[in-house]
Amino acid sequence: MAVRVSALMGMDVFTDTAKFVGKVYDIIIDLQKGEVTRLTLEPIKVANKDDARRIFKEKTILYKSVKAVEKIVIVSAIQPAEEPEAEEEAPKEPEKPFQHYSYKYRR
């Protein structure tokens, strides 16, 4: 079943044991893979990296733990999130230089 990403915004999040976790505030997408990676439960506004890591760990949910989405989001029992560094240790493809794309029709 396909769901629009915009439809996830504001949905209630519950565990599979019926515990309310929060509401979806924002969605983090991996643009290289073209898939949703995390759901955030509150805005991530911080001044330093340590606070960002703590909030990222405590207030986001891995999308692979989502079991079902209909009128609410059901996730498996919340486990401590992976450290952001763990995701970055994987070998990366060389980045292509950013190219500007224009959606305007030009003659």
Phi and psi restraints in degrees (range 20) as a CNS / XPLOR table:
assign (resid 1 and name C) (resid 2 and name N)
       (resid 2 and name CA) (resid 2 and name C) 1.0 -99.4 20.0 2
assign (resid 2 and name N) (resid 2 and name CA)
       (resid 2 and name C) (resid 3 and name N) 1.0 141.0 20.0 2
assign (resid 2 and name C) (resid 3 and name N)
       (resid 3 and name CA) (resid 3 and name C) 1.0 -132.4 20.0 2
assign (resid 3 and name N) (resid 3 and name CA)
       (resid 3 and name C) (resid 4 and name N) 1.0 135.4 20.0 2
assign (resid 3 and name C) (resid 4 and name N)
       (resid 4 and name CA) (resid 4 and name C) 1.0 -68.2 20.0 2
assign (resid 4 and name N) (resid 4 and name CA)
       (resid 4 and name C) (resid 5 and name N) 1.0 142.6 20.0 2
assign (resid 4 and name C) (resid 5 and name N)
       (resid 5 and name CA) (resid 5 and name C) 1.0 -62.1 20.0 2
assign (resid 5 and name N) (resid 5 and name CA)
       (resid 5 and name C) (resid 6 and name N) 1.0 -38.6 20.0 2
assign (resid 5 and name C) (resid 6 and name N)
       (resid 6 and name CA) (resid 6 and name C) 1.0 -64.0 20.0 2
assign (resid 6 and name N) (resid 6 and name CA)
       (resid 6 and name C) (resid 7 and name N) 1.0 -23.8 20.0 2
assign (resid 6 and name C) (resid 7 and name N)
       (resid 7 and name CA) (resid 7 and name C) 1.0 -73.0 20.0 2
assign (resid 7 and name N) (resid 7 and name CA)
       (resid 7 and name C) (resid 8 and name N) 1.0 -23.0 20.0 2
assign (resid 7 and name C) (resid 8 and name N)
       (resid 8 and name CA) (resid 8 and name C) 1.0 -72.1 20.0 2
assign (resid 8 and name N) (resid 8 and name CA)
       (resid 8 and name C) (resid 9 and name N) 1.0 -28.3 20.0 2
assign (resid 8 and name C) (resid 9 and name N)
       (resid 9 and name CA) (resid 9 and name C) 1.0 -58.9 20.0 2
assign (resid 9 and name N) (resid 9 and name CA)
       (resid 9 and name C) (resid 10 and name N) 1.0 127.3 20.0 2
assign (resid 9 and name C) (resid 10 and name N)
       (resid 10 and name CA) (resid 10 and name C) 1.0 84.1 20.0 2
assign (resid 10 and name N) (resid 10 and name CA)
       (resid 10 and name C) (resid 11 and name N) 1.0 -3.3 20.0 2
assign (resid 10 and name C) (resid 11 and name N)
       (resid 11 and name CA) (resid 11 and name C) 1.0 -70.3 20.0 2
assign (resid 11 and name N) (resid 11 and name CA)
       (resid 11 and name C) (resid 12 and name N) 1.0 146.4 20.0 2
assign (resid 11 and name C) (resid 12 and name N)
       (resid 12 and name CA) (resid 12 and name C) 1.0 -73.4 20.0 2
assign (resid 12 and name N) (resid 12 and name CA)
       (resid 12 and name C) (resid 13 and name N) 1.0 142.6 20.0 2
assign (resid 12 and name C) (resid 13 and name N)
       (resid 13 and name CA) (resid 13 and name C) 1.0 -114.7 20.0 2
assign (resid 13 and name N) (resid 13 and name CA)
       (resid 13 and name C) (resid 14 and name N) 1.0 125.6 20.0 2
assign (resid 13 and name C) (resid 14 and name N)
       (resid 14 and name CA) (resid 14 and name C) 1.0 -125.6 20.0 2
assign (resid 14 and name N) (resid 14 and name CA)
       (resid 14 and name C) (resid 15 and name N) 1.0 151.0 20.0 2
assign (resid 14 and name C) (resid 15 and name N)
       (resid 15 and name CA) (resid 15 and name C) 1.0 -80.7 20.0 2
assign (resid 15 and name N) (resid 15 and name CA)
       (resid 15 and name C) (resid 16 and name N) 1.0 170.4 20.0 2
assign (resid 15 and name C) (resid 16 and name N)
       (resid 16 and name CA) (resid 16 and name C) 1.0 -71.4 20.0 2
assign (resid 16 and name N) (resid 16 and name CA)
       (resid 16 and name C) (resid 17 and name N) 1.0 -6.5 20.0 2
assign (resid 16 and name C) (resid 17 and name N)
       (resid 17 and name CA) (resid 17 and name C) 1.0 -102.5 20.0 2
assign (resid 17 and name N) (resid 17 and name CA)
       (resid 17 and name C) (resid 18 and name N) 1.0 18.0 20.0 2
assign (resid 17 and name C) (resid 18 and name N)
       (resid 18 and name CA) (resid 18 and name C) 1.0 68.4 20.0 2
assign (resid 18 and name N) (resid 18 and name CA)
       (resid 18 and name C) (resid 19 and name N) 1.0 28.6 20.0 2
assign (resid 18 and name C) (resid 19 and name N)
       (resid 19 and name CA) (resid 19 and name C) 1.0 -95.6 20.0 2
assign (resid 19 and name N) (resid 19 and name CA)
       (resid 19 and name C) (resid 20 and name N) 1.0 128.1 20.0 2
assign (resid 19 and name C) (resid 20 and name N)
       (resid 20 and name CA) (resid 20 and name C) 1.0 -72.2 20.0 2
assign (resid 20 and name N) (resid 20 and name CA)
       (resid 20 and name C) (resid 21 and name N) 1.0 128.7 20.0 2
assign (resid 20 and name C) (resid 21 and name N)
       (resid 21 and name CA) (resid 21 and name C) 1.0 -102.4 20.0 2
assign (resid 21 and name N) (resid 21 and name CA)
       (resid 21 and name C) (resid 22 and name N) 1.0 -40.0 20.0 2
assign (resid 21 and name C) (resid 22 and name N)
       (resid 22 and name CA) (resid 22 and name C) 1.0 157.5 20.0 2
assign (resid 22 and name N) (resid 22 and name CA)
       (resid 22 and name C) (resid 23 and name N) 1.0 -162.2 20.0 2
assign (resid 22 and name C) (resid 23 and name N)
       (resid 23 and name CA) (resid 23 and name C) 1.0 -116.9 20.0 2
assign (resid 23 and name N) (resid 23 and name CA)
       (resid 23 and name C) (resid 24 and name N) 1.0 148.2 20.0 2
assign (resid 23 and name C) (resid 24 and name N)
       (resid 24 and name CA) (resid 24 and name C) 1.0 -70.4 20.0 2
assign (resid 24 and name N) (resid 24 and name CA)
       (resid 24 and name C) (resid 25 and name N) 1.0 119.7 20.0 2
assign (resid 24 and name C) (resid 25 and name N)
       (resid 25 and name CA) (resid 25 and name C) 1.0 -96.2 20.0 2
assign (resid 25 and name N) (resid 25 and name CA)
       (resid 25 and name C) (resid 26 and name N) 1.0 -43.0 20.0 2
assign (resid 25 and name C) (resid 26 and name N)
       (resid 26 and name CA) (resid 26 and name C) 1.0 -152.0 20.0 2
assign (resid 26 and name N) (resid 26 and name CA)
       (resid 26 and name C) (resid 27 and name N) 1.0 167.5 20.0 2
assign (resid 26 and name C) (resid 27 and name N)
       (resid 27 and name CA) (resid 27 and name C) 1.0 -127.3 20.0 2
assign (resid 27 and name N) (resid 27 and name CA)
       (resid 27 and name C) (resid 28 and name N) 1.0 134.2 20.0 2
assign (resid 27 and name C) (resid 28 and name N)
       (resid 28 and name CA) (resid 28 and name C) 1.0 -104.7 20.0 2
assign (resid 28 and name N) (resid 28 and name CA)
       (resid 28 and name C) (resid 29 and name N) 1.0 126.0 20.0 2
assign (resid 28 and name C) (resid 29 and name N)
       (resid 29 and name CA) (resid 29 and name C) 1.0 -117.2 20.0 2
assign (resid 29 and name N) (resid 29 and name CA)
       (resid 29 and name C) (resid 30 and name N) 1.0 134.6 20.0 2
assign (resid 29 and name C) (resid 30 and name N)
       (resid 30 and name CA) (resid 30 and name C) 1.0 -86.4 20.0 2
assign (resid 30 and name N) (resid 30 and name CA)
       (resid 30 and name C) (resid 31 and name N) 1.0 107.0 20.0 2
assign (resid 30 and name C) (resid 31 and name N)
       (resid 31 and name CA) (resid 31 and name C) 1.0 -71.1 20.0 2
assign (resid 31 and name N) (resid 31 and name CA)
       (resid 31 and name C) (resid 32 and name N) 1.0 -27.6 20.0 2
assign (resid 31 and name C) (resid 32 and name N)
       (resid 32 and name CA) (resid 32 and name C) 1.0 -69.3 20.0 2
assign (resid 32 and name N) (resid 32 and name CA)
       (resid 32 and name C) (resid 33 and name N) 1.0 -39.4 20.0 2
assign (resid 32 and name C) (resid 33 and name N)
       (resid 33 and name CA) (resid 33 and name C) 1.0 -89.9 20.0 2
assign (resid 33 and name N) (resid 33 and name CA)
       (resid 33 and name C) (resid 34 and name N) 1.0 -21.6 20.0 2
assign (resid 33 and name C) (resid 34 and name N)
       (resid 34 and name CA) (resid 34 and name C) 1.0 74.5 20.0 2
assign (resid 34 and name N) (resid 34 and name CA)
       (resid 34 and name C) (resid 35 and name N) 1.0 37.5 20.0 2
assign (resid 34 and name C) (resid 35 and name N)
       (resid 35 and name CA) (resid 35 and name C) 1.0 -141.6 20.0 2
assign (resid 35 and name N) (resid 35 and name CA)
       (resid 35 and name C) (resid 36 and name N) 1.0 157.3 20.0 2
assign (resid 35 and name C) (resid 36 and name N)
       (resid 36 and name CA) (resid 36 and name C) 1.0 -75.4 20.0 2
assign (resid 36 and name N) (resid 36 and name CA)
       (resid 36 and name C) (resid 37 and name N) 1.0 132.9 20.0 2
assign (resid 36 and name C) (resid 37 and name N)
       (resid 37 and name CA) (resid 37 and name C) 1.0 -109.3 20.0 2
assign (resid 37 and name N) (resid 37 and name CA)
       (resid 37 and name C) (resid 38 and name N) 1.0 -36.4 20.0 2
assign (resid 37 and name C) (resid 38 and name N)
       (resid 38 and name CA) (resid 38 and name C) 1.0 -146.0 20.0 2
assign (resid 38 and name N) (resid 38 and name CA)
       (resid 38 and name C) (resid 39 and name N) 1.0 156.0 20.0 2
assign (resid 38 and name C) (resid 39 and name N)
       (resid 39 and name CA) (resid 39 and name C) 1.0 -114.3 20.0 2
assign (resid 39 and name N) (resid 39 and name CA)
       (resid 39 and name C) (resid 40 and name N) 1.0 132.1 20.0 2
assign (resid 39 and name C) (resid 40 and name N)
       (resid 40 and name CA) (resid 40 and name C) 1.0 -99.7 20.0 2
assign (resid 40 and name N) (resid 40 and name CA)
       (resid 40 and name C) (resid 41 and name N) 1.0 147.7 20.0 2
assign (resid 40 and name C) (resid 41 and name N)
       (resid 41 and name CA) (resid 41 and name C) 1.0 -103.2 20.0 2
assign (resid 41 and name N) (resid 41 and name CA)
       (resid 41 and name C) (resid 42 and name N) 1.0 -9.7 20.0 2
assign (resid 41 and name C) (resid 42 and name N)
       (resid 42 and name CA) (resid 42 and name C) 1.0 -159.0 20.0 2
assign (resid 42 and name N) (resid 42 and name CA)
       (resid 42 and name C) (resid 43 and name N) 1.0 163.9 20.0 2
assign (resid 42 and name C) (resid 43 and name N)
       (resid 43 and name CA) (resid 43 and name C) 1.0 -65.2 20.0 2
assign (resid 43 and name N) (resid 43 and name CA)
       (resid 43 and name C) (resid 44 and name N) 1.0 145.6 20.0 2
assign (resid 43 and name C) (resid 44 and name N)
       (resid 44 and name CA) (resid 44 and name C) 1.0 -103.2 20.0 2
assign (resid 44 and name N) (resid 44 and name CA)
       (resid 44 and name C) (resid 45 and name N) 1.0 89.7 20.0 2
assign (resid 44 and name C) (resid 45 and name N)
       (resid 45 and name CA) (resid 45 and name C) 1.0 -120.5 20.0 2
assign (resid 45 and name N) (resid 45 and name CA)
       (resid 45 and name C) (resid 46 and name N) 1.0 107.1 20.0 2
assign (resid 45 and name C) (resid 46 and name N)
       (resid 46 and name CA) (resid 46 and name C) 1.0 -140.0 20.0 2
assign (resid 46 and name N) (resid 46 and name CA)
       (resid 46 and name C) (resid 47 and name N) 1.0 166.7 20.0 2
assign (resid 46 and name C) (resid 47 and name N)
       (resid 47 and name CA) (resid 47 and name C) 1.0 -100.1 20.0 2
assign (resid 47 and name N) (resid 47 and name CA)
       (resid 47 and name C) (resid 48 and name N) 1.0 -24.8 20.0 2
assign (resid 47 and name C) (resid 48 and name N)
       (resid 48 and name CA) (resid 48 and name C) 1.0 -137.0 20.0 2
assign (resid 48 and name N) (resid 48 and name CA)
       (resid 48 and name C) (resid 49 and name N) 1.0 170.2 20.0 2
assign (resid 48 and name C) (resid 49 and name N)
       (resid 49 and name CA) (resid 49 and name C) 1.0 -66.7 20.0 2
assign (resid 49 and name N) (resid 49 and name CA)
       (resid 49 and name C) (resid 50 and name N) 1.0 -36.5 20.0 2
assign (resid 49 and name C) (resid 50 and name N)
       (resid 50 and name CA) (resid 50 and name C) 1.0 -63.7 20.0 2
assign (resid 50 and name N) (resid 50 and name CA)
       (resid 50 and name C) (resid 51 and name N) 1.0 -43.6 20.0 2
assign (resid 50 and name C) (resid 51 and name N)
       (resid 51 and name CA) (resid 51 and name C) 1.0 -65.0 20.0 2
assign (resid 51 and name N) (resid 51 and name CA)
       (resid 51 and name C) (resid 52 and name N) 1.0 -39.2 20.0 2
assign (resid 51 and name C) (resid 52 and name N)
       (resid 52 and name CA) (resid 52 and name C) 1.0 -62.9 20.0 2
assign (resid 52 and name N) (resid 52 and name CA)
       (resid 52 and name C) (resid 53 and name N) 1.0 -43.1 20.0 2
assign (resid 52 and name C) (resid 53 and name N)
       (resid 53 and name CA) (resid 53 and name C) 1.0 -63.4 20.0 2
assign (resid 53 and name N) (resid 53 and name CA)
       (resid 53 and name C) (resid 54 and name N) 1.0 -42.7 20.0 2
assign (resid 53 and name C) (resid 54 and name N)
       (resid 54 and name CA) (resid 54 and name C) 1.0 -63.6 20.0 2
assign (resid 54 and name N) (resid 54 and name CA)
       (resid 54 and name C) (resid 55 and name N) 1.0 -47.9 20.0 2
assign (resid 54 and name C) (resid 55 and name N)
       (resid 55 and name CA) (resid 55 and name C) 1.0 -66.6 20.0 2
assign (resid 55 and name N) (resid 55 and name CA)
       (resid 55 and name C) (resid 56 and name N) 1.0 -39.2 20.0 2
assign (resid 55 and name C) (resid 56 and name N)
       (resid 56 and name CA) (resid 56 and name C) 1.0 -60.9 20.0 2
assign (resid 56 and name N) (resid 56 and name CA)
       (resid 56 and name C) (resid 57 and name N) 1.0 -39.5 20.0 2
assign (resid 56 and name C) (resid 57 and name N)
       (resid 57 and name CA) (resid 57 and name C) 1.0 -72.2 20.0 2
assign (resid 57 and name N) (resid 57 and name CA)
       (resid 57 and name C) (resid 58 and name N) 1.0 -40.9 20.0 2
assign (resid 57 and name C) (resid 58 and name N)
       (resid 58 and name CA) (resid 58 and name C) 1.0 -86.3 20.0 2
assign (resid 58 and name N) (resid 58 and name CA)
       (resid 58 and name C) (resid 59 and name N) 1.0 -30.5 20.0 2
assign (resid 58 and name C) (resid 59 and name N)
       (resid 59 and name CA) (resid 59 and name C) 1.0 -116.3 20.0 2
assign (resid 59 and name N) (resid 59 and name CA)
       (resid 59 and name C) (resid 60 and name N) 1.0 19.8 20.0 2
assign (resid 59 and name C) (resid 60 and name N)
       (resid 60 and name CA) (resid 60 and name C) 1.0 -128.1 20.0 2
assign (resid 60 and name N) (resid 60 and name CA)
       (resid 60 and name C) (resid 61 and name N) 1.0 157.3 20.0 2
assign (resid 60 and name C) (resid 61 and name N)
       (resid 61 and name CA) (resid 61 and name C) 1.0 -126.1 20.0 2
assign (resid 61 and name N) (resid 61 and name CA)
       (resid 61 and name C) (resid 62 and name N) 1.0 130.8 20.0 2
assign (resid 61 and name C) (resid 62 and name N)
       (resid 62 and name CA) (resid 62 and name C) 1.0 -62.9 20.0 2
assign (resid 62 and name N) (resid 62 and name CA)
       (resid 62 and name C) (resid 63 and name N) 1.0 134.4 20.0 2
assign (resid 62 and name C) (resid 63 and name N)
       (resid 63 and name CA) (resid 63 and name C) 1.0 -68.3 20.0 2
assign (resid 63 and name N) (resid 63 and name CA)
       (resid 63 and name C) (resid 64 and name N) 1.0 -25.4 20.0 2
assign (resid 63 and name C) (resid 64 and name N)
       (resid 64 and name CA) (resid 64 and name C) 1.0 -68.0 20.0 2
assign (resid 64 and name N) (resid 64 and name CA)
       (resid 64 and name C) (resid 65 and name N) 1.0 -12.9 20.0 2
assign (resid 64 and name C) (resid 65 and name N)
       (resid 65 and name CA) (resid 65 and name C) 1.0 -88.7 20.0 2
assign (resid 65 and name N) (resid 65 and name CA)
       (resid 65 and name C) (resid 66 and name N) 1.0 -1.9 20.0 2
assign (resid 65 and name C) (resid 66 and name N)
       (resid 66 and name CA) (resid 66 and name C) 1.0 -75.2 20.0 2
assign (resid 66 and name N) (resid 66 and name CA)
       (resid 66 and name C) (resid 67 and name N) 1.0 127.3 20.0 2
assign (resid 66 and name C) (resid 67 and name N)
       (resid 67 and name CA) (resid 67 and name C) 1.0 -97.4 20.0 2
assign (resid 67 and name N) (resid 67 and name CA)
       (resid 67 and name C) (resid 68 and name N) 1.0 -38.2 20.0 2
assign (resid 67 and name C) (resid 68 and name N)
       (resid 68 and name CA) (resid 68 and name C) 1.0 -154.1 20.0 2
assign (resid 68 and name N) (resid 68 and name CA)
       (resid 68 and name C) (resid 69 and name N) 1.0 149.5 20.0 2
assign (resid 68 and name C) (resid 69 and name N)
       (resid 69 and name CA) (resid 69 and name C) 1.0 -136.4 20.0 2
assign (resid 69 and name N) (resid 69 and name CA)
       (resid 69 and name C) (resid 70 and name N) 1.0 122.4 20.0 2
assign (resid 69 and name C) (resid 70 and name N)
       (resid 70 and name CA) (resid 70 and name C) 1.0 -141.0 20.0 2
assign (resid 70 and name N) (resid 70 and name CA)
       (resid 70 and name C) (resid 71 and name N) 1.0 -94.1 20.0 2
assign (resid 70 and name C) (resid 71 and name N)
       (resid 71 and name CA) (resid 71 and name C) 1.0 -98.2 20.0 2
assign (resid 71 and name N) (resid 71 and name CA)
       (resid 71 and name C) (resid 72 and name N) 1.0 -16.0 20.0 2
assign (resid 71 and name C) (resid 72 and name N)
       (resid 72 and name CA) (resid 72 and name C) 1.0 -134.3 20.0 2
assign (resid 72 and name N) (resid 72 and name CA)
       (resid 72 and name C) (resid 73 and name N) 1.0 168.6 20.0 2
assign (resid 72 and name C) (resid 73 and name N)
       (resid 73 and name CA) (resid 73 and name C) 1.0 -106.8 20.0 2
assign (resid 73 and name N) (resid 73 and name CA)
       (resid 73 and name C) (resid 74 and name N) 1.0 126.9 20.0 2
assign (resid 73 and name C) (resid 74 and name N)
       (resid 74 and name CA) (resid 74 and name C) 1.0 -110.0 20.0 2
assign (resid 74 and name N) (resid 74 and name CA)
       (resid 74 and name C) (resid 75 and name N) 1.0 126.3 20.0 2
assign (resid 74 and name C) (resid 75 and name N)
       (resid 75 and name CA) (resid 75 and name C) 1.0 -119.3 20.0 2
assign (resid 75 and name N) (resid 75 and name CA)
       (resid 75 and name C) (resid 76 and name N) 1.0 156.5 20.0 2
assign (resid 75 and name C) (resid 76 and name N)
       (resid 76 and name CA) (resid 76 and name C) 1.0 -69.1 20.0 2
assign (resid 76 and name N) (resid 76 and name CA)
       (resid 76 and name C) (resid 77 and name N) 1.0 164.8 20.0 2
assign (resid 76 and name C) (resid 77 and name N)
       (resid 77 and name CA) (resid 77 and name C) 1.0 -48.4 20.0 2
assign (resid 77 and name N) (resid 77 and name CA)
       (resid 77 and name C) (resid 78 and name N) 1.0 131.0 20.0 2
assign (resid 77 and name C) (resid 78 and name N)
       (resid 78 and name CA) (resid 78 and name C) 1.0 -66.2 20.0 2
assign (resid 78 and name N) (resid 78 and name CA)
       (resid 78 and name C) (resid 79 and name N) 1.0 125.8 20.0 2
assign (resid 78 and name C) (resid 79 and name N)
       (resid 79 and name CA) (resid 79 and name C) 1.0 -115.1 20.0 2
assign (resid 79 and name N) (resid 79 and name CA)
       (resid 79 and name C) (resid 80 and name N) 1.0 157.9 20.0 2
assign (resid 79 and name C) (resid 80 and name N)
       (resid 80 and name CA) (resid 80 and name C) 1.0 -54.0 20.0 2
assign (resid 80 and name N) (resid 80 and name CA)
       (resid 80 and name C) (resid 81 and name N) 1.0 132.7 20.0 2
assign (resid 80 and name C) (resid 81 and name N)
       (resid 81 and name CA) (resid 81 and name C) 1.0 -68.2 20.0 2
assign (resid 81 and name N) (resid 81 and name CA)
       (resid 81 and name C) (resid 82 and name N) 1.0 155.6 20.0 2
assign (resid 81 and name C) (resid 82 and name N)
       (resid 82 and name CA) (resid 82 and name C) 1.0 -68.3 20.0 2
assign (resid 82 and name N) (resid 82 and name CA)
       (resid 82 and name C) (resid 83 and name N) 1.0 152.6 20.0 2
assign (resid 82 and name C) (resid 83 and name N)
       (resid 83 and name CA) (resid 83 and name C) 1.0 -70.1 20.0 2
assign (resid 83 and name N) (resid 83 and name CA)
       (resid 83 and name C) (resid 84 and name N) 1.0 142.1 20.0 2
assign (resid 83 and name C) (resid 84 and name N)
       (resid 84 and name CA) (resid 84 and name C) 1.0 -59.1 20.0 2
assign (resid 84 and name N) (resid 84 and name CA)
       (resid 84 and name C) (resid 85 and name N) 1.0 -30.0 20.0 2
assign (resid 84 and name C) (resid 85 and name N)
       (resid 85 and name CA) (resid 85 and name C) 1.0 -65.2 20.0 2
assign (resid 85 and name N) (resid 85 and name CA)
       (resid 85 and name C) (resid 86 and name N) 1.0 -33.1 20.0 2
assign (resid 85 and name C) (resid 86 and name N)
       (resid 86 and name CA) (resid 86 and name C) 1.0 -61.2 20.0 2
assign (resid 86 and name N) (resid 86 and name CA)
       (resid 86 and name C) (resid 87 and name N) 1.0 -36.1 20.0 2
assign (resid 86 and name C) (resid 87 and name N)
       (resid 87 and name CA) (resid 87 and name C) 1.0 -71.6 20.0 2
assign (resid 87 and name N) (resid 87 and name CA)
       (resid 87 and name C) (resid 88 and name N) 1.0 -30.5 20.0 2
assign (resid 87 and name C) (resid 88 and name N)
       (resid 88 and name CA) (resid 88 and name C) 1.0 -82.0 20.0 2
assign (resid 88 and name N) (resid 88 and name CA)
       (resid 88 and name C) (resid 89 and name N) 1.0 -13.7 20.0 2
assign (resid 88 and name C) (resid 89 and name N)
       (resid 89 and name CA) (resid 89 and name C) 1.0 -73.8 20.0 2
assign (resid 89 and name N) (resid 89 and name CA)
       (resid 89 and name C) (resid 90 and name N) 1.0 -20.2 20.0 2
assign (resid 89 and name C) (resid 90 and name N)
       (resid 90 and name CA) (resid 90 and name C) 1.0 -64.1 20.0 2
assign (resid 90 and name N) (resid 90 and name CA)
       (resid 90 and name C) (resid 91 and name N) 1.0 145.8 20.0 2
assign (resid 90 and name C) (resid 91 and name N)
       (resid 91 and name CA) (resid 91 and name C) 1.0 -62.8 20.0 2
assign (resid 91 and name N) (resid 91 and name CA)
       (resid 91 and name C) (resid 92 and name N) 1.0 137.0 20.0 2
assign (resid 91 and name C) (resid 92 and name N)
       (resid 92 and name CA) (resid 92 and name C) 1.0 -106.8 20.0 2
assign (resid 92 and name N) (resid 92 and name CA)
       (resid 92 and name C) (resid 93 and name N) 1.0 151.7 20.0 2
assign (resid 92 and name C) (resid 93 and name N)
       (resid 93 and name CA) (resid 93 and name C) 1.0 -76.8 20.0 2
assign (resid 93 and name N) (resid 93 and name CA)
       (resid 93 and name C) (resid 94 and name N) 1.0 150.2 20.0 2
assign (resid 93 and name C) (resid 94 and name N)
       (resid 94 and name CA) (resid 94 and name C) 1.0 -62.2 20.0 2
assign (resid 94 and name N) (resid 94 and name CA)
       (resid 94 and name C) (resid 95 and name N) 1.0 136.4 20.0 2
assign (resid 94 and name C) (resid 95 and name N)
       (resid 95 and name CA) (resid 95 and name C) 1.0 -78.9 20.0 2
assign (resid 95 and name N) (resid 95 and name CA)
       (resid 95 and name C) (resid 96 and name N) 1.0 139.3 20.0 2
assign (resid 95 and name C) (resid 96 and name N)
       (resid 96 and name CA) (resid 96 and name C) 1.0 -86.7 20.0 2
assign (resid 96 and name N) (resid 96 and name CA)
       (resid 96 and name C) (resid 97 and name N) 1.0 148.0 20.0 2
assign (resid 96 and name C) (resid 97 and name N)
       (resid 97 and name CA) (resid 97 and name C) 1.0 -62.7 20.0 2
assign (resid 97 and name N) (resid 97 and name CA)
       (resid 97 and name C) (resid 98 and name N) 1.0 144.5 20.0 2
assign (resid 97 and name C) (resid 98 and name N)
       (resid 98 and name CA) (resid 98 and name C) 1.0 -66.2 20.0 2
assign (resid 98 and name N) (resid 98 and name CA)
       (resid 98 and name C) (resid 99 and name N) 1.0 131.3 20.0 2
assign (resid 98 and name C) (resid 99 and name N)
       (resid 99 and name CA) (resid 99 and name C) 1.0 -116.5 20.0 2
assign (resid 99 and name N) (resid 99 and name CA)
       (resid 99 and name C) (resid 100 and name N) 1.0 135.1 20.0 2
assign (resid 99 and name C) (resid 100 and name N)
       (resid 100 and name CA) (resid 100 and name C) 1.0 -80.0 20.0 2
assign (resid 100 and name N) (resid 100 and name CA)
       (resid 100 and name C) (resid 101 and name N) 1.0 134.0 20.0 2
assign (resid 100 and name C) (resid 101 and name N)
       (resid 101 and name CA) (resid 101 and name C) 1.0 -111.9 20.0 2
assign (resid 101 and name N) (resid 101 and name CA)
       (resid 101 and name C) (resid 102 and name N) 1.0 138.0 20.0 2
assign (resid 101 and name C) (resid 102 and name N)
       (resid 102 and name CA) (resid 102 and name C) 1.0 -113.7 20.0 2
assign (resid 102 and name N) (resid 102 and name CA)
       (resid 102 and name C) (resid 103 and name N) 1.0 135.0 20.0 2
assign (resid 102 and name C) (resid 103 and name N)
       (resid 103 and name CA) (resid 103 and name C) 1.0 -97.9 20.0 2
assign (resid 103 and name N) (resid 103 and name CA)
       (resid 103 and name C) (resid 104 and name N) 1.0 -2.4 20.0 2
assign (resid 103 and name C) (resid 104 and name N)
       (resid 104 and name CA) (resid 104 and name C) 1.0 -82.1 20.0 2
assign (resid 104 and name N) (resid 104 and name CA)
       (resid 104 and name C) (resid 105 and name N) 1.0 145.3 20.0 2
assign (resid 104 and name C) (resid 105 and name N)
       (resid 105 and name CA) (resid 105 and name C) 1.0 -82.2 20.0 2
assign (resid 105 and name N) (resid 105 and name CA)
       (resid 105 and name C) (resid 106 and name N) 1.0 127.1 20.0 2
assign (resid 105 and name C) (resid 106 and name N)
       (resid 106 and name CA) (resid 106 and name C) 1.0 -119.4 20.0 2
assign (resid 106 and name N) (resid 106 and name CA)
       (resid 106 and name C) (resid 107 and name N) 1.0 142.9 20.0 2
